[in-house]
Amino acid sequence: MPVAFVTGLAKEEKPEYFGWLKPEHLLNVNKLVYIGLRDVDAGEKRILRENGIKAFSMFDIDRYGIGRVVEMALAHIGNDTPIHLSFDVDALDPMWAPSTGTPVRGGLTLREGDFICESVHLTGNLVAVDLVEVNPSLAADREAEANETIRAGCSLVRCALGESLL
């Protein structure tokens, strides 16, 4: 929802929340890319299409591979753009991150998520990263599932900050 406000796609009736955003500070939807979508409702599809927002579904990842999808995503935003990587942990398959509000099977592997983060780091344009939708309180088995989700999240953030195997 915050992205909808900072792009100007959503309007708030209570200006004290996002009314401080001026048109010149809004995020350009042409510089917005989603990777790994697999559970998109009709309204979200309409917003993506009507606004020309670049989005890659799991079908695209299966078809092209994560490497090519990331290449296309980075080419779309250009190499002169500061990047804020917002990683929703629920983009990962629940096998890797079960403690989230929207666990949907068929998501990214942890390795694919790490690859995205590593690739963004390598651009040299990463200026901010956030990891969202981590919710240990939703784990059926709090000890194992919460720890697995936290481990996955830490891996993603470390990769975005430059940790690599070699």
N, C-alpha and C positions, 0 to 999 in steps of 0.2 A: 504493500500500500504506500509506503513512503516514496517509492519510485514514481508512482502515479502522480504524487504531488510535486516532486522535484522536476518532473518533465512537463508539468502543466496539464496533464491529461485528466487529473481529478481536481475538482474545485471544492474548497472547504467552506461550509457555511459559517464556521467560527474562525475568523481571520487570525485569532491569537495563536492558532496551531501552525499554519503554514502561510499566513497572510504576509509575513515578512519577506517571502521570496519575491524578488522582482523579476520581470521577464528576462532581463539580461543575465540572470543567475541560473536560469533553468537549464536542466540537462537536455541536450539535443537527442531526440529519440533515434537519430541516425547513427549515434555513437553508442547505442545500447544493443547488447547481444545476449541472448539466452542460449545456454548449451545444456542438453540433456533433458529436455522436456518430455514428459510421458503422461501427465495427467492434467490436461488443459480443458477447462469448461468452455461452453459456447461463447460466453461473454468475453473471456480472455482471448479466444481465437479471433473474435471480431476486432478487439483492440489491437492485437498484433498486426492483423492484415490491414486495417484502415490506416494505421500509422506507419506502415512499412518497417516495423521493428524486426530486426534480423533474429531469427530463432532457429535452433537446430534441435530436432527431437532425437530420441533414442533410435528412431529409424535411420536418421542421417548418420548417426555414429556407427550403427551396424553396417550401413551402406558404404561409407567412405573411410571409416576408422577414426579414432579420436585425433590422430595426428593431423589428418587433412581437415577435419572440422575445426580444430583450433587454428590452423593456418588460415582458413576462410574467415573465421571470426576476427582474427587479428588484422587481416587484410581489409576487412570491412570497416574497421574503426580507424585504420591508418596508423603509421608509425610515429606520428607527431602528437599523439593523444595521451595525456596522463590517464592512467587506468586505476579505477577503483574496482577491485575484485570483491564482489559480494557473493560468497559461496553458501548456498542453502544446503545444509548437510543432508536434507531429505532428497537431494538429487542423487545421492548414493543409494544403491540398493540396500534395503533394510538388513541384509546379511552383514553389511559393513557398518551401518549406523542405525540400529533399531530404536534408539531413544530420541524420537522426533515426533512432531505432531502429525505428519503426513507420510507414514511409511508406505511406499508403493513399490511392489516388486518390479523388477526389470529396469532398475536404475543403473547408474554408473558403477563400475567397480572402483575400489579404492585406488587402484593403480591408474585408472583413467582420470579420477579426480586429482591425484597427485600430478599427473601429466599436465593437466590444465594449469594448475598452480605453478609448476616448474616453467612451463612455456611463458606464462605471463611474467614471471620473474625475469626470464631471459631477455625480454623486450627492453628492460631497463626503464620502462615507463610506469611501473607500479608505484603508486603514491599512497594507496590505502587498501587495506584488506579487512573484511569482516566475515565472520563465520556465524551464520544464523540458523535457527530452528533446532539447536541442540537443546534437548529437554530431558535430562536424566530422570525427572520425576515421572515420566511416562513409561519407563522401562518395566516390563512385566517381571523380569528378574533384575532388580535394581543393581545388584553387584556386577553381574556379567555384562548385561546389555548396556548399562550406563557407562561402564568402563570401556567397552568396545567402541561406543560412539565417541567418547572423549579421546580415545587413542586415535581414531580416524580423524577427528577434527584437528588434533595436534599435528598429525602427519601432513594434513592439507596446509596448515598455516606454516609449518617449517619449510615445506616445499615452496610456498609463495615467497618466503623470506630468503630463499637461496640455498637451502640444504639440498645436496644432491648425493648420489651414491659415490661418485668419484671426485 
